[in-house]
Amino acid sequence: MEKLHLEVVTPANIMVSQDVDIVVAPGSIGEFGVLKGHARFLSGIVPGELRFTADNKTEYFAVTSGFAEISDDKVSILVDAAERAEEIDIERAKKAMDRASERLTKERGTVDIDFLRAEASLKRAMMRIKVAQKIK
């Protein structure tokens, strides 16, 4: 199978820079896949699972918000954060999920509770757990 080049970049570092067979990413209007020869396009990236396959090995990442550019057999994913599935601490993610769930059970008028932030934290923790379980 012919390859395309994938780069996953965060503000902290370059997480991936390698030739791959296929990339599947969580786009703003739905999950999308890219193979060599794909048409050019731009997409928002939403928190979710990013996966790619190279030489019959699939790798999984939990990613946050960002953008993707597909052009000339290159996929550039720019996100606020990305974490390899094998590096996700499931216990820590479960604790974060529990804290966020607890905050969301409070009454909506409660002072000192940012419900949008708690909801985002809950979704992020759930996504991290889901991605980590792909390799367990």
C-alpha positions in Angstrom: 0.0 0.0 0.0 1.3 3.5 -0.8 2.0 5.8 2.1 1.1 9.3 3.1 2.9 11.4 5.7 1.3 12.1 9.1 2.3 14.8 11.5 0.5 15.2 14.8 1.7 18.5 16.5 0.8 20.0 19.9 2.2 23.3 21.3 4.6 21.2 23.4 6.0 18.9 20.7 5.7 16.8 17.6 3.9 13.7 18.7 4.1 11.8 15.3 6.0 12.4 12.1 5.9 9.3 10.0 4.7 7.6 6.8 1.4 5.7 7.3 -1.1 3.8 5.3 -4.3 5.4 6.7 -5.4 8.0 9.2 -8.8 8.2 10.9 -9.5 11.4 12.8 -12.5 13.0 14.8 -13.5 15.8 12.5 -15.9 18.6 13.4 -18.6 17.2 11.2 -17.8 13.6 11.8 -15.0 11.1 11.8 -13.0 11.0 8.5 -10.4 8.8 7.0 -7.5 9.6 4.7 -5.6 7.4 2.3 -2.8 8.3 -0.2 -4.3 10.5 -3.0 -7.0 12.0 -0.9 -8.5 15.3 -2.0 -7.2 18.5 -0.3 -9.3 19.7 2.6 -9.4 21.4 6.0 -11.3 20.2 9.0 -11.7 21.1 12.6 -10.7 18.4 15.1 -12.9 17.7 18.1 -11.9 15.8 21.2 -11.8 12.1 20.4 -9.8 9.2 19.0 -7.2 9.6 16.4 -5.8 6.4 14.9 -3.5 5.5 12.1 -2.0 2.3 10.7 1.5 1.8 9.4 2.9 -1.6 8.4 -0.2 -3.5 9.8 0.2 -1.8 13.2 -2.5 0.5 14.4 -1.7 3.2 17.0 -4.3 5.2 19.0 -4.2 8.7 20.4 -6.6 10.7 22.5 -6.7 14.2 21.0 -8.3 17.5 22.0 -9.5 20.3 19.8 -7.6 21.6 16.8 -7.4 21.5 13.0 -6.4 19.1 10.3 -5.0 19.9 6.8 -4.9 17.3 4.1 -2.8 18.2 1.1 -0.4 16.5 -1.3 -0.4 13.1 0.5 0.4 14.8 3.9 -1.9 14.9 6.9 -1.1 17.6 9.4 -3.1 17.4 12.7 -2.6 20.4 15.0 -4.2 20.0 18.4 -4.0 21.5 21.9 -3.0 18.1 23.3 -2.5 14.5 22.2 -1.8 11.4 24.3 -0.8 7.9 23.1 -3.2 5.2 24.3 -0.5 3.3 26.2 0.5 6.5 28.1 -3.0 7.2 29.4 -3.3 6.6 33.2 -6.8 5.0 33.4 -7.1 5.4 37.1 -6.3 9.1 36.9 -8.9 9.5 34.1 -11.5 7.7 36.2 -10.9 10.0 39.1 -11.2 13.0 36.8 -14.5 11.6 35.4 -15.8 11.1 39.0 -14.9 14.7 40.0 -16.6 16.1 36.9 -19.7 13.9 37.4 -19.9 15.1 41.0 -19.7 18.7 39.9 -22.4 18.2 37.3 -24.8 16.7 39.9 -24.8 20.1 41.8 -27.7 22.5 41.3 -27.2 24.7 38.2 -27.3 27.9 40.2 -24.4 26.8 42.5 -21.7 29.4 42.8 -18.1 28.4 42.0 -19.2 25.6 39.6 -18.4 26.1 36.0 -20.8 23.6 34.4 -19.5 24.0 30.9 -16.0 23.3 32.1 -17.1 20.3 34.2 -19.0 18.9 31.2 -15.9 19.3 29.0 -13.8 17.6 31.7 -16.2 14.7 31.9 -16.2 14.2 28.1 -12.4 14.4 28.0 -12.0 11.8 30.8 -14.5 9.4 29.1 -12.7 9.8 25.8 -9.3 9.1 27.4 -10.6 5.9 29.1 -12.2 4.7 25.8 -8.9 5.2 23.9 -6.8 3.6 26.6 -9.0 0.5 26.6 -8.3 0.0 22.9 -4.9 -1.5 23.7 -5.7 -3.2 27.0 
